Amino acid sequence: MRVTPLLAAVLGAAADPGCLRPLFKHMFVPSVGPSLALCGLPWRCAKHPQFQLQGQLLARLLSGRAALPPQHEMEQVRYCFIE
């Protein structure tokens, strides 16, 4: 994934070549929460099943059937996407 410095600055995330961090559950920027989800960023797995699971998680969050942990807990977990 190519990450521009502008996108990284808007999200408040660090951008390295092929990397956007920190991401919680490989799709949420902790400072933004569930209002912005980066779905479809593959991470060493079968892409289509991963996209389906990400969509299901996002649907549960937006419908109120699930909730993200507090921001400070999400920030403790740092994920990185490596090309």
ROKOLNU-752545 format. One record per atom (N, C-alpha, C, O): x, z, y negated. Coordinates in steps of 0.02 Angstrom, whole numbers, padded with zeros to 5 digits, always signed. Atoms other than C-alpha are relative to their C-alpha. Layout:
<pts>
XZY;...
</pts>
This chain:
<pts>
+00042+00000+00059;+00000+00000+00000;+00044+00000-00061;+00091+00039-00066;-00037+00002+00062;+00066-00045-00170;-00037+00043-00051;-00096+00033-00064;+00029-00045+00048;+00036+00090-00299;+00033-00013-00068;+00094-00009-00073;-00027+00011+00066;+00056+00052-00483;+00010+00067-00036;-00026+00115-00021;-00010-00063+00038;+00123+00186-00602;-00063+00020-00038;-00076+00080-00046;+00062-00016+00036;-00040+00174-00701;-00050+00034+00045;-00080+00084+00025;+00046-00032-00048;-00146+00214-00548;+00023+00071+00016;-00017+00117+00018;-00026-00066-00016;-00033+00358-00504;-00010+00049-00058;-00027+00107-00048;+00009-00043+00059;-00042+00426-00682;-00073+00019-00009;-00088+00077-00025;+00071-00015+00007;-00232+00413-00688;-00022+00051+00052;-00061+00096+00037;+00019-00046-00053;-00247+00504-00522;+00039+00065-00002;+00020+00113+00033;-00041-00060+00002;-00115+00632-00565;+00039+00008+00064;+00051+00065+00087;-00036-00001-00063;-00019+00586-00408;+00068-00032-00009;+00080-00068-00058;-00067+00029+00001;+00160+00539-00372;-00001-00066+00037;-00033-00073+00089;-00003+00065-00032;+00197+00359-00329;+00072-00016+00018;+00116-00018-00025;-00064+00024-00025;+00344+00308-00223;-00016-00068+00032;-00074-00083+00044;+00014+00064-00034;+00365+00136-00144;-00038+00011+00066;-00013+00045+00110;+00039-00007-00061;+00228+00126-00012;-00031+00068+00010;-00051+00085+00066;+00022-00069-00009;+00170+00302-00046;-00041+00023-00059;-00023+00011-00117;+00041-00033+00052;+00033+00391-00143;-00012+00071+00025;-00043+00080+00077;+00007-00069-00023;+00038+00580-00131;-00014+00045-00058;+00004+00027-00114;+00027-00026-00062;-00034+00707-00120;-00071-00027+00011;-00109-00035-00037;+00068+00019-00019;-00190+00648-00030;-00025+00048+00053;+00010+00060+00103;+00030-00044-00049;-00304+00767+00063;-00040-00042+00048;-00081-00083+00027;+00034+00039-00053;-00368+00695+00228;+00013-00075-00009;-00028-00116+00011;-00021+00070+00010;-00278+00533+00180;-00047-00039-00045;-00046-00101-00045;+00046+00038+00042;-00413+00490+00053;-00021+00033-00065;-00051+00000-00107;+00022-00034+00060;-00443+00621-00082;+00058+00026-00041;+00104+00057-00013;-00048-00031+00045;-00338+00667-00233;-00028+00069-00017;-00083+00073-00044;+00028-00067+00009;-00358+00857-00244;-00027+00015-00070;-00077+00050-00077;+00023-00015+00068;-00376+00861-00434;-00064-00036-00018;-00098-00017-00066;+00061+00039+00015;-00519+00734-00429;-00057+00022+00045;-00114+00024+00023;+00052-00021-00047;-00613+00792-00273;-00037-00059+00030;-00010-00114+00032;+00036+00052-00037;-00747+00692-00182;-00029-00055-00043;-00057-00103-00017;+00030+00051+00042;-00801+00592-00334;+00041-00065+00001;+00017-00117-00022;-00041+00060-00008;-00658+00469-00299;+00033+00003+00068;+00073+00047+00081;-00030+00002-00067;-00613+00424-00121;+00037-00066+00008;+00011-00119-00010;-00039+00059-00014;-00477+00303-00072;-00007-00017+00074;+00037-00002+00114;+00014+00019-00069;-00552+00235+00088;+00037-00064+00018;+00048-00107-00025;-00030+00062-00023;-00467+00103+00191;+00075-00003-00008;+00104-00057-00008;-00073-00001+00003;-00287+00159+00173;+00024+00016+00071;+00022+00074+00091;-00019-00013-00069;-00221+00138+00351;+00061+00045+00005;+00106+00043-00037;-00055-00045-00011;-00104+00269+00419;+00014+00005+00075;-00013+00050+00108;-00024-00002-00069;-00026+00232+00589;-00056+00008+00052;-00051+00052+00096;+00054-00004-00049;-00187+00206+00686;-00040-00065+00001;-00025-00111-00037;+00046+00058-00002;-00323+00082+00731;-00040+00000-00064;-00075+00049-00079;+00028+00001+00068;-00387+00029+00561;-00076+00006-00002;-00102+00047-00039;+00073+00000+00005;-00571-00005+00593;-00032+00066+00020;-00078+00089-00016;+00028-00066-00014;-00610+00160+00681;+00016+00051-00055;-00026+00093-00072;-00018-00046+00054;-00516+00252+00543;-00046-00012-00061;-00069+00036-00092;+00043+00015+00058;-00617+00163+00407;-00070+00026+00012;-00102+00052-00034;+00067-00025-00015;-00779+00207+00496;-00003+00076-00007;-00051+00102-00036;-00001-00073+00006;-00731+00391+00508;+00006+00022-00073;-00025+00071-00093;-00005-00017+00071;-00679+00394+00326;-00067-00010-00036;-00086+00031-00077;+00065+00012+00030;-00846+00319+00277;-00051+00054+00019;-00091+00075-00023;+00046-00053-00022;-00940+00448+00380;+00015+00065-00037;-00031+00100-00058;-00018-00061+00037;-00843+00591+00299;-00022-00005-00072;-00050+00043-00099;+00021+00008+00069;-00875+00521+00126;-00076+00005-00007;-00100+00036-00055;+00073-00004+00002;-01061+00501+00163;-00023+00073+00006;-00070+00093-00029;+00018-00071-00008;-01071+00683+00221;+00015+00039-00064;-00023+00083-00084;-00018-00035+00062;-00981+00743+00065;-00049-00016-00056;-00072+00029-00092;+00044+00021+00055;-01090+00643-00054;-00072+00021+00011;-00109+00030-00038;+00068-00022-00013;-01251+00695+00033;-00007+00076+00000;-00063+00102+00003;+00002-00073+00002;-01204+00879+00028;+00001+00033+00068;-00004+00094+00073;-00002-00029-00068;-01194+00901+00218;+00069+00028+00017;+00077+00062+00067;-00068-00026-00010;-01007+00940+00204;+00029+00013-00069;+00004-00013-00119;-00033-00015+00064;-00892+01007+00068;+00075+00001+00010;+00100+00019+00063;-00073-00005-00002;-00709+00993+00028;+00021+00071-00015;-00016+00108-00048;-00024-00067+00017;-00606+01152+00021;+00019+00002-00074;+00022-00049-00107;-00021-00006+00070;-00554+01220-00149;+00064-00040-00014;+00103-00055+00031;-00056+00042+00020;-00425+01120-00246;+00067+00030+00021;+00110-00007+00045;-00065-00030-00016;-00283+01244-00217;+00015-00005+00075;+00073-00011+00094;-00012+00009-00072;-00308+01231-00028;+00017-00072+00016;+00060-00085+00059;-00016+00071-00012;-00307+01041-00034;+00070-00016-00023;+00104-00058+00008;-00067+00015+00026;-00147+01042-00136;+00055+00027+00045;+00112+00005+00040;-00050-00026-00045;-00058+01142-00002;+00018-00050+00055;+00072-00047+00084;-00012+00051-00051;-00074+00995+00116;+00019-00065-00035;-00020-00091-00075;-00022+00061+00033;+00025+00844+00062;+00011-00054+00053;+00049-00046+00101;-00006+00056-00046;+00007+00678+00151;+00033-00058-00037;+00028-00065-00098;-00033+00058+00030;+00107+00521+00123;-00012-00060+00045;-00007-00056+00106;+00009+00063-00037;+00070+00342+00175;+00066-00037-00003;+00092-00051-00057;-00064+00035-00003;+00227+00254+00232;-00012-00069+00030;-00045-00076+00082;+00009+00069-00024;+00233+00066+00254;+00039-00010+00064;+00038-00065+00092;
</pts>
